[in-house]
Amino acid sequence: MNVNIQSVRFDADNKLVEYVNRKLQKLSTFHERIIKVDVFLKLDNVVHNIKDKVAEIRVQVPRHEFFVKASTKSFEESFDTAIDSIITQIKRKKEKMAA
């Protein structure tokens, strides 16, 4: 599984990168043929003082791609919401393939 983490408009600290990597390791339990995972961490709404933290996750498996975007006030919360949604999508796809 090839993992690519990009931070847009800010520099992610090591703690955040480790957090994301640790959570991404769980994905392999839901799909054994994950090719690539792209994670984009962005600061949104930069015009205002309160910046939304956006997490986007793209997971590539053979012949399919999953994508989700979540936005909250913290990167960890955004990432958790996004990873839960990706896991749900992967489970649904596998159920359809098995049926």
MDAnalysis code that builds the backbone (N, CA, C; Angstrom):
import MDAnalysis as mda
import numpy as np

u = mda.Universe.empty(297, n_residues=99, atom_resindex=np.repeat(np.arange(99), 3), trajectory=True)
u.add_TopologyAttr("name", ["N", "CA", "C"] * 99)
u.add_TopologyAttr("resid", np.arange(1, 100))
u.add_TopologyAttr("resname", ["MET", "ASN", "VAL", "ASN", "ILE", "GLN", "SER", "VAL", "ARG", "PHE", "ASP", "ALA", "ASP", "ASN", "LYS", "LEU", "VAL", "GLU", "TYR", "VAL", "ASN", "ARG", "LYS", "LEU", "GLN", "LYS", "LEU", "SER", "THR", "PHE", "HIS", "GLU", "ARG", "ILE", "ILE", "LYS", "VAL", "ASP", "VAL", "PHE", "LEU", "LYS", "LEU", "ASP", "ASN", "VAL", "VAL", "HIS", "ASN", "ILE", "LYS", "ASP", "LYS", "VAL", "ALA", "GLU", "ILE", "ARG", "VAL", "GLN", "VAL", "PRO", "ARG", "HIS", "GLU", "PHE", "PHE", "VAL", "LYS", "ALA", "SER", "THR", "LYS", "SER", "PHE", "GLU", "GLU", "SER", "PHE", "ASP", "THR", "ALA", "ILE", "ASP", "SER", "ILE", "ILE", "THR", "GLN", "ILE", "LYS", "ARG", "LYS", "LYS", "GLU", "LYS", "MET", "ALA", "ALA"])
u.atoms.positions = np.array([
    [0.843, -1.181, 0.000],
    [0.000, 0.000, 0.000],
    [0.884, 1.239, 0.000],
    [0.747, 2.045, -1.046],
    [1.521, 3.268, -1.193],
    [0.741, 4.425, -0.575],
    [1.324, 5.097, 0.434],
    [0.634, 6.182, 1.135],
    [1.300, 7.513, 0.812],
    [0.481, 8.498, 0.449],
    [0.969, 9.834, 0.125],
    [0.168, 10.842, 0.955],
    [0.847, 11.571, 1.842],
    [0.178, 12.566, 2.678],
    [0.673, 13.945, 2.281],
    [-0.268, 14.833, 1.934],
    [0.101, 16.196, 1.547],
    [-0.649, 17.189, 2.427],
    [0.075, 18.204, 2.886],
    [-0.577, 19.281, 3.633],
    [-0.573, 20.528, 2.757],
    [-1.738, 21.148, 2.620],
    [-1.911, 22.289, 1.741],
    [-2.109, 23.553, 2.588],
    [-1.337, 24.569, 2.301],
    [-1.382, 25.865, 2.988],
    [-0.861, 25.841, 4.426],
    [-0.199, 24.755, 4.834],
    [0.432, 24.692, 6.153],
    [1.400, 23.518, 6.167],
    [2.245, 23.450, 7.190],
    [3.164, 22.326, 7.357],
    [2.644, 21.425, 8.466],
    [2.371, 20.177, 8.128],
    [1.871, 19.222, 9.122],
    [3.007, 18.812, 10.049],
    [2.720, 18.771, 11.344],
    [3.746, 18.320, 12.286],
    [3.810, 16.791, 12.298],
    [4.889, 16.264, 12.844],
    [5.108, 14.807, 12.855],
    [4.005, 14.053, 13.583],
    [3.472, 14.661, 14.647],
    [2.419, 14.010, 15.420],
    [1.187, 13.751, 14.558],
    [0.809, 14.737, 13.740],
    [-0.348, 14.594, 12.856],
    [-0.090, 13.547, 11.772],
    [1.105, 13.561, 11.188],
    [1.465, 12.591, 10.144],
    [1.462, 11.170, 10.713],
    [2.000, 10.995, 11.909],
    [2.000, 9.669, 12.556],
    [0.583, 9.212, 12.851],
    [-0.259, 10.134, 13.300],
    [-1.662, 9.827, 13.588],
    [-2.366, 9.306, 12.329],
    [-2.171, 10.023, 11.216],
    [-2.787, 9.636, 9.938],
    [-2.265, 8.271, 9.490],
    [-0.955, 8.068, 9.556],
    [-0.366, 6.787, 9.149],
    [-0.892, 5.624, 9.985],
    [-1.002, 5.840, 11.291],
    [-1.477, 4.786, 12.186],
    [-2.910, 4.390, 11.826],
    [-3.755, 5.381, 11.561],
    [-5.150, 5.102, 11.199],
    [-5.250, 4.419, 9.832],
    [-4.371, 4.811, 8.894],
    [-4.416, 4.237, 7.546],
    [-4.045, 2.759, 7.531],
    [-3.225, 2.320, 8.489],
    [-2.837, 0.906, 8.537],
    [-4.056, -0.003, 8.702],
    [-5.115, 0.518, 9.329],
    [-6.321, -0.272, 9.551],
    [-7.081, -0.556, 8.260],
    [-6.853, 0.267, 7.230],
    [-7.570, 0.080, 5.962],
    [-7.310, -1.286, 5.345],
    [-6.109, -1.797, 5.515],
    [-5.767, -3.082, 4.890],
    [-6.589, -4.237, 5.460],
    [-7.210, -4.054, 6.625],
    [-8.070, -5.115, 7.161],
    [-9.409, -5.176, 6.428],
    [-9.786, -4.078, 5.747],
    [-11.067, -4.028, 5.047],
    [-10.948, -4.363, 3.567],
    [-9.768, -4.136, 2.996],
    [-9.541, -4.491, 1.590],
    [-8.067, -4.872, 1.432],
    [-7.836, -6.079, 0.945],
    [-6.459, -6.601, 0.891],
    [-5.681, -6.132, -0.328],
    [-6.359, -5.485, -1.300],
    [-5.665, -5.118, -2.542],
    [-5.601, -3.614, -2.758],
    [-5.395, -2.854, -1.688],
    [-5.281, -1.400, -1.809],
    [-3.956, -1.069, -2.487],
    [-4.042, -0.291, -3.576],
    [-2.853, 0.077, -4.337],
    [-2.232, 1.346, -3.774],
    [-3.069, 2.372, -3.611],
    [-2.552, 3.684, -3.246],
    [-3.554, 4.433, -2.385],
    [-3.046, 5.200, -1.415],
    [-3.879, 6.058, -0.582],
    [-3.301, 7.466, -0.627],
    [-4.115, 8.429, -1.040],
    [-3.714, 9.837, -1.025],
    [-4.510, 10.550, 0.058],
    [-3.812, 11.275, 0.918],
    [-4.462, 12.060, 1.961],
    [-4.072, 13.516, 1.761],
    [-5.075, 14.383, 1.694],
    [-4.825, 15.817, 1.578],
    [-5.391, 16.497, 2.811],
    [-4.536, 17.192, 3.540],
    [-4.962, 17.956, 4.706],
    [-4.881, 19.427, 4.321],
    [-6.012, 20.131, 4.410],
    [-6.061, 21.509, 3.914],
    [-6.648, 22.441, 4.963],
    [-6.220, 23.693, 4.888],
    [-6.871, 24.754, 5.652],
    [-7.858, 25.415, 4.713],
    [-9.117, 25.423, 5.103],
    [-10.144, 26.010, 4.261],
    [-10.655, 27.285, 4.919],
    [-11.329, 28.115, 4.163],
    [-11.938, 29.322, 4.708],
    [-10.891, 30.249, 5.326],
    [-9.797, 30.465, 4.622],
    [-8.661, 31.235, 5.138],
    [-9.005, 32.721, 5.292],
    [-10.073, 33.173, 4.648],
    [-10.459, 34.582, 4.715],
    [-10.833, 34.978, 6.149],
    [-11.500, 34.088, 6.847],
    [-11.922, 34.362, 8.222],
    [-10.845, 33.920, 9.210],
    [-10.997, 34.349, 10.448],
    [-10.031, 33.955, 11.488],
    [-10.167, 32.482, 11.843],
    [-11.388, 31.972, 11.841],
    [-11.608, 30.562, 12.178],
    [-11.439, 29.746, 10.905],
    [-10.418, 28.920, 10.882],
    [-10.135, 28.118, 9.693],
    [-10.689, 26.707, 9.872],
    [-11.403, 26.235, 8.868],
    [-11.865, 24.849, 8.883],
    [-10.711, 23.955, 8.458],
    [-10.611, 22.798, 9.103],
    [-9.596, 21.813, 8.749],
    [-10.258, 20.746, 7.881],
    [-9.764, 20.604, 6.657],
    [-10.354, 19.686, 5.689],
    [-9.432, 18.490, 5.493],
    [-10.017, 17.295, 5.523],
    [-9.280, 16.066, 5.230],
    [-9.944, 15.402, 4.030],
    [-9.135, 15.120, 3.004],
    [-9.625, 14.395, 1.832],
    [-8.826, 13.103, 1.725],
    [-9.520, 12.015, 1.474],
    [-8.852, 10.715, 1.326],
    [-9.293, 10.095, 0.013],
    [-8.315, 9.653, -0.776],
    [-8.580, 8.923, -2.016],
    [-7.900, 7.565, -1.893],
    [-8.682, 6.497, -2.026],
    [-8.152, 5.131, -1.933],
    [-8.345, 4.451, -3.277],
    [-7.246, 3.944, -3.835],
    [-7.322, 3.232, -5.110],
    [-7.157, 1.729, -4.878],
    [-8.107, 0.989, -5.427],
    [-8.040, -0.473, -5.457],
    [-8.186, -0.866, -6.923],
    [-7.894, -2.109, -7.277],
    [-8.030, -2.490, -8.694],
    [-9.445, -2.202, -9.227],
    [-9.522, -1.462, -10.312],
    [-10.769, -1.126, -11.020],
    [-11.751, -0.271, -10.218],
    [-11.299, 0.386, -9.161],
    [-12.205, 1.261, -8.411],
    [-11.428, 2.289, -7.600],
    [-12.094, 3.416, -7.330],
    [-11.476, 4.464, -6.524],
    [-12.517, 5.009, -5.556],
    [-12.120, 5.141, -4.309],
    [-12.994, 5.708, -3.287],
    [-12.483, 7.100, -2.948],
    [-13.418, 8.039, -2.704],
    [-13.002, 9.390, -2.339],
    [-13.969, 9.947, -1.310],
    [-13.410, 10.638, -0.317],
    [-14.256, 11.286, 0.680],
    [-13.581, 12.562, 1.161],
    [-14.424, 13.537, 1.548],
    [-13.922, 14.818, 2.046],
    [-14.696, 15.155, 3.318],
    [-13.981, 15.556, 4.364],
    [-14.634, 15.932, 5.622],
    [-14.014, 17.211, 6.146],
    [-14.840, 18.037, 6.789],
    [-14.367, 19.324, 7.292],
    [-14.893, 19.572, 8.707],
    [-13.978, 19.804, 9.649],
    [-14.348, 20.158, 11.025],
    [-13.334, 21.179, 11.537],
    [-13.323, 21.386, 12.845],
    [-12.416, 22.377, 13.430],
    [-11.045, 21.806, 13.784],
    [-10.868, 20.475, 13.671],
    [-9.536, 19.891, 13.917],
    [-9.223, 18.841, 12.856],
    [-7.950, 18.704, 12.530],
    [-7.546, 17.739, 11.506],
    [-7.843, 16.310, 11.934],
    [-7.607, 16.005, 13.213],
    [-7.859, 14.642, 13.690],
    [-9.324, 14.269, 13.531],
    [-10.205, 15.189, 13.916],
    [-11.638, 14.933, 13.812],
    [-12.070, 14.795, 12.347],
    [-11.560, 15.686, 11.493],
    [-11.873, 15.603, 10.059],
    [-11.394, 14.282, 9.476],
    [-10.162, 13.893, 9.835],
    [-9.599, 12.651, 9.304],
    [-10.392, 11.440, 9.796],
    [-10.765, 11.437, 11.092],
    [-11.555, 10.321, 11.644],
    [-12.888, 10.175, 10.920],
    [-13.550, 11.298, 10.676],
    [-14.827, 11.272, 9.958],
    [-14.633, 10.730, 8.544],
    [-13.573, 11.198, 7.879],
    [-13.301, 10.764, 6.507],
    [-12.947, 9.280, 6.449],
    [-12.105, 8.813, 7.372],
    [-11.681, 7.401, 7.338],
    [-12.870, 6.483, 7.624],
    [-13.772, 6.894, 8.527],
    [-14.975, 6.096, 8.797],
    [-15.841, 5.988, 7.546],
    [-15.955, 7.082, 6.812],
    [-16.749, 7.089, 5.587],
    [-16.115, 6.214, 4.501],
    [-14.795, 6.278, 4.377],
    [-14.079, 5.439, 3.400],
    [-14.270, 3.959, 3.728],
    [-14.162, 3.612, 5.012],
    [-14.339, 2.217, 5.439],
    [-15.744, 1.729, 5.087],
    [-16.743, 2.585, 5.305],
    [-18.121, 2.236, 4.952],
    [-18.252, 2.000, 3.447],
    [-17.638, 2.870, 2.639],
    [-17.684, 2.705, 1.181],
    [-17.027, 1.395, 0.748],
    [-15.877, 1.094, 1.336],
    [-15.147, -0.137, 0.983],
    [-15.980, -1.361, 1.343],
    [-16.575, -1.357, 2.534],
    [-17.407, -2.489, 2.965],
    [-18.592, -2.680, 2.018],
    [-19.246, -1.568, 1.640],
    [-20.391, -1.644, 0.733],
    [-19.999, -2.232, -0.612],
    [-18.861, -1.770, -1.145],
    [-18.382, -2.257, -2.441],
    [-18.083, -3.753, -2.385],
    [-17.440, -4.191, -1.292],
    [-17.120, -5.618, -1.163],
    [-18.384, -6.469, -1.039],
    [-19.403, -5.936, -0.344],
    [-20.686, -6.666, -0.223],
    [-21.337, -6.812, -1.590],
    [-21.302, -5.752, -2.399],
    [-21.891, -5.810, -3.740],
    [-21.145, -6.820, -4.606],
    [-19.822, -6.856, -4.491],
    [-19.027, -7.794, -5.296],
    [-19.282, -9.232, -4.869],
    [-19.545, -9.439, -3.592],
    [-19.776, -10.799, -3.086],
    [-21.180, -11.295, -3.454],
    [-22.111, -10.356, -3.605],
    [-23.502, -10.734, -3.892],
    [-23.690, -11.181, -5.332],
])
